Amino acid sequence: MTGGRVVLGARPADGESSALLAPTVGVFAPAVREGELVSAGQVVGTVDVLGVLHELIVPRGIAGRVTERLGGGRSRVPVQYGDALFVVSTGATEDITADTASPSDDAQGALSFVAPMSGRFYVRPSPAEPPFVAAGDTVRRGQTVGLLEVMKTFNRLVYEGDALPDEAAVQAVVPKDGDDVVRGDVILALQPLPAE
């Protein structure tokens, strides 16, 4: 169940940084990592309030690099009203196009591949091998995108789902290698491929 979009509140942090604040009590699921660039109108995560998901939007006037994220690498974090979800460094914004109009329909998180069950996520078949998928790759229906360890058993995560296109571009692999995820957590933030 989706509850719509909520523009995050902001308060000055140290120096040229702003903290983006939780709008309510709930379970926060970030859609961006530390080091990523964010700008006004971008979806940067969701908050689950009693089963209702609210998309979290960067407020007007905020653009910069995420320097801190609540919960570190965790994909779901309980939050209280006013908790600092992100700290965004607004000092070096020359490489960001800050569109402060309305939130974009193709903002990160609009299309996603989610975990079908809870477990520990692995992005590569073994530590010495390359990842199954990475940002910028194109995924196709039936392709393995990661492994999910459940009770000492490794399960292949296969790109499929009625709501997903046959092919999509990977914007980000959301959990880090070895992160615990729960059913419904975003594994891949996706973008539809442009029409030919």
C-alpha positions as CSV (number, residue, x, y, z in Angstrom):
1,M,0.0,0.0,0.0
2,T,1.5,3.4,-1.0
3,G,0.8,6.5,0.9
4,G,2.2,9.0,-1.5
5,R,5.2,11.3,-1.4
6,V,6.5,13.3,1.5
7,V,9.1,16.1,1.2
8,L,11.7,15.7,3.9
9,G,12.4,18.5,6.4
10,A,16.0,19.8,6.6
11,R,18.1,21.5,9.2
12,P,21.7,22.9,9.0
13,A,24.3,20.4,10.1
14,D,28.0,21.2,10.5
15,G,29.6,23.6,8.0
16,E,28.1,23.4,4.6
17,S,25.9,20.3,5.3
18,S,22.2,19.7,5.8
19,A,20.5,16.9,7.7
20,L,17.3,15.5,6.1
21,L,14.9,14.5,8.8
22,A,12.4,11.6,9.3
23,P,8.8,13.0,8.8
24,T,7.3,10.3,11.1
25,V,7.9,7.2,13.2
26,G,8.3,4.1,11.0
27,V,10.8,1.9,9.2
28,F,13.1,3.7,6.9
29,A,14.4,2.1,3.7
30,P,17.1,4.2,2.0
31,A,17.4,4.2,-1.9
32,V,20.7,6.1,-2.0
33,R,24.1,5.3,-0.5
34,E,26.8,7.4,1.1
35,G,28.8,9.2,-1.6
36,E,25.9,9.5,-4.0
37,L,24.7,12.8,-5.4
38,V,21.2,13.9,-4.5
39,S,19.1,16.9,-5.6
40,A,15.7,18.5,-4.9
41,G,12.8,16.4,-6.0
42,Q,14.6,13.1,-5.9
43,V,13.2,10.1,-4.2
44,V,15.8,9.0,-1.6
45,G,13.9,6.2,0.2
46,T,10.7,5.2,1.8
47,V,9.3,5.1,5.3
48,D,6.8,2.3,6.2
49,V,4.2,3.4,8.6
50,L,2.0,0.5,9.7
51,G,2.2,-1.1,6.3
52,V,1.8,2.1,4.3
53,L,4.8,3.1,2.3
54,H,5.6,6.9,1.8
55,E,8.3,7.9,-0.7
56,L,10.8,10.4,0.8
57,I,11.7,13.4,-1.4
58,V,14.7,15.8,-1.1
59,P,13.4,19.3,-0.4
60,R,13.9,22.4,-2.5
61,G,17.3,24.1,-2.2
62,I,19.1,20.9,-1.2
63,A,21.7,19.4,-3.5
64,G,24.9,17.7,-2.7
65,R,26.7,14.5,-1.8
66,V,25.4,12.1,0.9
67,T,28.1,12.0,3.6
68,E,26.2,10.0,6.2
69,R,23.2,7.7,6.1
70,L,21.2,6.5,9.1
71,G,21.8,2.8,9.7
72,G,25.0,2.6,7.6
73,G,24.6,-0.4,5.3
74,R,21.4,-1.7,6.7
75,S,18.5,-1.7,4.3
76,R,15.7,-1.1,6.8
77,V,16.1,1.0,10.0
78,P,13.4,1.9,12.6
79,V,13.2,5.7,13.0
80,Q,11.6,8.3,15.2
81,Y,10.2,11.6,14.1
82,G,13.0,14.1,13.4
83,D,15.9,11.5,13.2
84,A,18.6,12.6,10.7
85,L,18.1,10.1,7.8
86,F,20.9,11.6,5.7
87,V,23.5,14.3,6.0
88,V,24.1,16.0,2.6
89,S,27.2,18.1,2.0
90,T,25.9,21.1,0.0
91,G,29.4,22.7,-0.4
92,A,30.5,21.1,-3.6
93,T,27.5,21.1,-5.9
94,E,29.0,22.2,-9.2
95,D,28.5,18.8,-10.7
96,I,24.8,18.5,-9.7
97,T,21.9,19.8,-11.9
98,A,19.5,20.8,-9.2
99,D,16.1,20.7,-10.7
100,T,13.9,22.2,-8.0
101,A,10.6,21.9,-9.9
102,S,8.3,18.9,-9.2
103,P,9.6,15.5,-8.3
104,S,10.6,13.5,-11.3
105,D,8.6,10.5,-12.3
106,D,11.7,8.5,-13.1
107,A,13.4,9.3,-9.8
108,Q,15.3,6.5,-8.2
109,G,13.0,4.0,-6.6
110,A,10.2,4.4,-9.1
111,L,11.0,1.0,-10.6
112,S,12.7,-1.7,-8.5
113,F,13.4,-5.4,-8.1
114,V,12.7,-6.4,-4.5
115,A,13.8,-9.3,-2.3
116,P,11.3,-12.2,-2.5
117,M,12.2,-13.4,1.0
118,S,14.5,-12.4,3.9
119,G,18.1,-13.4,4.0
120,R,21.7,-12.2,3.5
121,F,22.3,-10.7,0.1
122,Y,25.4,-11.4,-2.0
123,V,26.1,-9.5,-5.2
124,R,28.8,-11.9,-6.5
125,P,29.1,-15.7,-6.7
126,S,32.3,-15.7,-4.7
127,P,34.7,-13.0,-3.3
128,A,37.1,-13.5,-6.2
129,E,34.5,-13.2,-9.0
130,P,32.8,-10.1,-10.5
131,P,29.3,-9.0,-9.4
132,F,26.3,-10.5,-11.2
133,V,25.1,-6.9,-11.9
134,A,26.4,-3.4,-11.3
135,A,25.1,0.2,-11.9
136,G,24.9,0.9,-15.6
137,D,24.2,-2.7,-16.6
138,T,21.1,-3.9,-18.4
139,V,19.2,-6.8,-16.8
140,R,17.0,-9.2,-18.7
141,R,14.2,-11.4,-17.6
142,G,15.6,-14.7,-16.2
143,Q,19.1,-13.2,-15.5
144,T,20.7,-14.0,-12.1
145,V,21.2,-10.7,-10.2
146,G,22.5,-11.9,-6.9
147,L,22.4,-14.6,-4.2
148,L,20.2,-14.8,-1.1
149,E,21.5,-16.9,1.8
150,V,18.6,-18.3,3.8
151,M,19.3,-20.9,6.6
152,K,22.8,-21.7,5.2
153,T,21.3,-22.3,1.7
154,F,22.2,-20.0,-1.2
155,N,19.2,-19.1,-3.5
156,R,19.7,-17.4,-6.9
157,L,17.8,-14.1,-7.2
158,V,16.4,-14.1,-10.7
159,Y,15.2,-10.9,-12.4
160,E,11.5,-11.6,-13.0
161,G,8.1,-10.2,-12.0
162,D,4.8,-9.2,-13.6
163,A,5.3,-5.5,-12.9
164,L,8.9,-5.4,-14.4
165,P,9.8,-4.9,-18.0
166,D,11.7,-7.6,-19.9
167,E,14.8,-5.4,-19.8
168,A,15.8,-2.5,-17.6
169,A,18.8,-0.4,-16.8
170,V,20.3,-0.8,-13.3
171,Q,20.6,2.6,-11.5
172,A,22.0,1.1,-8.3
173,V,22.5,-2.2,-6.4
174,V,20.9,-1.0,-3.2
175,P,22.2,-3.4,-0.5
176,K,25.9,-3.8,0.0
177,D,27.5,-7.3,-0.3
178,G,26.7,-9.2,2.8
179,D,23.8,-7.0,4.0
180,D,20.7,-8.6,5.6
181,V,17.5,-7.9,3.7
182,V,13.9,-8.6,4.4
183,R,11.1,-9.5,2.0
184,G,10.2,-6.4,0.0
185,D,13.5,-4.6,0.4
186,V,14.7,-3.0,-2.8
187,I,17.6,-5.0,-4.3
188,L,17.9,-3.1,-7.7
189,A,16.9,0.4,-8.4
190,L,15.9,0.3,-12.1
191,Q,15.1,2.6,-14.9
192,P,13.1,1.6,-18.0
193,L,15.2,1.4,-21.2
194,P,14.3,4.2,-23.7
195,A,11.9,3.2,-26.5
196,E,13.6,2.4,-29.8
